[in-house]
């Protein structure tokens, strides 16, 4: 179809634009899409107003809201406090210290007296996520064919604070009869996708790693994560690791992609039993990735007496694909391809 694309960046597609999705395998895929498709392709066809009568107009408006939450978390033991060998130790990630029920009151990392208790560090870390998806699609049938124009947006807040995604789509798709024997199909798509990810770098900084390893007797969410007089100086029970809440508020990882892809299909009926077809398509995207680790981050060795380290990394990725396919239909399909 005139709206097909076989790229791996399915994230850039607006689901409301999809009309059909098919899987081609083996020789059929290779004949249509070349050597790279020899292991099979997923062919996605977007809406084009196919089958609409002349003058007929259809307007589809869609709005969706989704609430996301963590469905399952690892089970942990809730009997022993932070420490090893049955003794409390406030500077380790291990949870084989004294029994929490017998520990009583102890001096915590802030020098305060704290009564031993069990904390749900993993449950407290994750929040409710929200996804808003809106789209509008206008399709029309004309004397010589049909076309469809679509706009879409997706705005997502992740289940981890500071994470999320924004995507904006625009597309035009149509099929036109240039003559009784000559037909043309077109598909043009633009997508802008921005993703705010969990800052990684290393296990010393990854908020998921440091949260999952936090002892159950350490009140990770209930304690301040930085010195009020110096935001680069962290408050955490481990000297090298980043406090996960400090990492989310001071480190960042983001990705932004601009993508344009489309194709033109030409179809000529030479005779009732002989047909020529030609398809030319392009796929171009540029992705910028930014990783930022603030002064004092454990990912850069900055958990020192005087906060140090810090790092900014920017990466730029570009991808350009041009595909040209020609083939003819007799009683069976035989193909030729240039790319």
ZIRA-V458413 format. One record per backbone hydrogen bond with DSSP energy under -1.0 kcal/mol. NH is the residue of the N-H (numbers start at 0). CO is the residue of the C=O. Records with the same first field share a line. If there is no record, write none. Layout:
NH: CO ; CO
This chain:
3: 0
9: 7
11: 8
12: 9
16: 13
17: 14
18: 44
19: 44
21: 42
23: 40
29: 25
30: 26
31: 27
32: 28
33: 29
36: 33
37: 34
39: 36
40: 23
42: 21
44: 19
46: 16
51: 48
54: 140
55: 52
57: 138
59: 136
61: 134
63: 132
65: 130
67: 128
80: 97
82: 93
83: 86
85: 95
86: 83
88: 81
95: 82
96: 80
99: 78
101: 98
102: 98
105: 113
107: 111
110: 107
113: 105
115: 103
118: 215
120: 118
123: 119
124: 120
125: 121
126: 158
128: 67
129: 156
130: 65
131: 154
132: 63
133: 152
134: 61
135: 150
136: 59
137: 148
138: 57
139: 146
140: 55
141: 144
145: 174
146: 139
147: 172
148: 137
149: 170
150: 135
151: 168
152: 133
153: 166
154: 131
155: 164
156: 129
157: 162
162: 159
163: 195
164: 155
165: 193
166: 153
167: 191
168: 151
169: 189
170: 149
171: 187
172: 147
173: 185
174: 145
175: 183
176: 143
177: 181
178: 181
182: 266
183: 175
184: 264
185: 173
186: 262
187: 171
188: 260
189: 169
190: 258
191: 167
192: 256
193: 165
194: 254
195: 163
196: 252
201: 199
204: 201
205: 201
209: 205
210: 206
211: 207
212: 208
213: 210
217: 214
219: 217
226: 232
229: 226
232: 229
234: 224
241: 203
246: 242
247: 243
248: 244
249: 245
250: 246
251: 291
253: 289
254: 194
255: 287
256: 192
257: 285
258: 190
259: 283
260: 188
261: 281
262: 186
263: 279
264: 184
265: 277
266: 182
267: 275
268: 180
269: 267 ; 273
270: 273
274: 328
275: 267
276: 326
277: 265
278: 324
279: 263
280: 322
281: 261
282: 320
283: 259
284: 318
285: 257
286: 316
287: 255
288: 314
289: 253
290: 312
291: 251
292: 310
295: 307
296: 293
299: 296
300: 297
301: 296
303: 301
307: 301
310: 292
312: 290
314: 288
316: 286
318: 284
320: 282
322: 280
324: 278
325: 335
326: 276
327: 333
328: 274
329: 331
333: 327
335: 325
337: 323
